[in-house]
Amino acid sequence: MAPVDLITAAYAATVAAGGIMGYVKRGSVPSLAMGVTCGALMMYGAYQIAQDPRDVKLALVTSAVLTGVMGYRFANSGKFMPAGLVGALSLMMVCRLAFLMSNKQ
């Protein structure tokens, strides 16, 4: 098995699982599609980061999009679950990835 960045991989699995749970609990096909798609992109990003710690572009863009979308949904609904949680986790990933990008020369 190819090495991956474990923190990014855990985040990817969380996002994908959230999309699957949205489908199972509410029958939300958009949640399933976006959760699995974003989870897969993040998992590939975790692989890229393991190969080159400066190669955070895909993971950074994906987590930034999730931060914006889920932050907007949280602001409109006021419900922490799931929008607030995913928005907060995504913001933490954006900060971590920006730090990785700026720290590696």
N, C-alpha and C positions, 0 to 999 in steps of 0.2 A: 504494500500500500504506500502511495506517495505521501510524503510529509505535508502537513498543513499547519497553518497558524491556529493553535487550539482555541484562542479567545474568539477569533473571527469565525471559526467553524462552529463553536457553541452558539454564537449569535445567529449564524445561518440556520442552524437546526431549530432554534427558538422561533425564528420568523416563519420557517416552513411549518412547524408544528402549530403555530398560531393560525395560519391559513387553513390547515386541515381541521383544526378545532372549530373555526368559524363555519366551515362547510358542514361538519358533523352536527353541531349544535343548532345552527340556524338555516342550513341548506344554502349558504351563501357561496355561489359559484365564483363571484369576483374575489372574495377572500381566499378561496382555494387557489385560484389562478395567480393572484398577486403574491400570496404567501409562498407558494412553491417556486414561482419564478424568481422572486427576490432572494429566497433561500438558496436556490441553485446558483444565482449570480454571486452571492456572498461566499458560497462554498468554493467556487472557482477563484474568487478573490483571495480566499484563505490559502489556496494552493499557490497562487501567484506570489503572495507575501512570503510564503515559506521558501520559494525559489529565489526571490530578490526582495529583501525587506523594504526597498524603496518603491516597489511596484504596487502602490496602494490605490491607483486611480479607479479601477472598477469597484472595489469595495467602498471607497470613499464616496463616489457618486451614488451608488446604490443606497448606502446608509443615509446620505444627505437627502435623497428623494424621500426615503421613508420618514426621516425626521420632519420634513415639511408636510407631507401628506397626513401623517398620524398626529403631528402637532396641531394641524388645522382641524382635524376631526375632534381632537380632545378639546380644543378651544371652543368649538361649536356645541359639543355635547356636554362637556363638563364631566364626562365619565372616565375614570382612570383606566378601567378595564374595557377593552384591550388597548384603545388608542393612546391613552396616557402612558401606559407601560411601554409599549413599542416605541412611542415617540421619545421617551426618556432613554431607553436602551440605545436607540439609534443615535441620539445626540451624544451619548457617551462614546459610541463607536466612532462618530465623526471626530471627536476630540482625540481619541486614541490614535486614529489613523493619521490625523494631521500632525500629531506629535511624532509618530514613526516617520512620516515623510520629511519633517523638518530636522529630525535628529540624525538621520543617516546621510552620510556624505558620499 
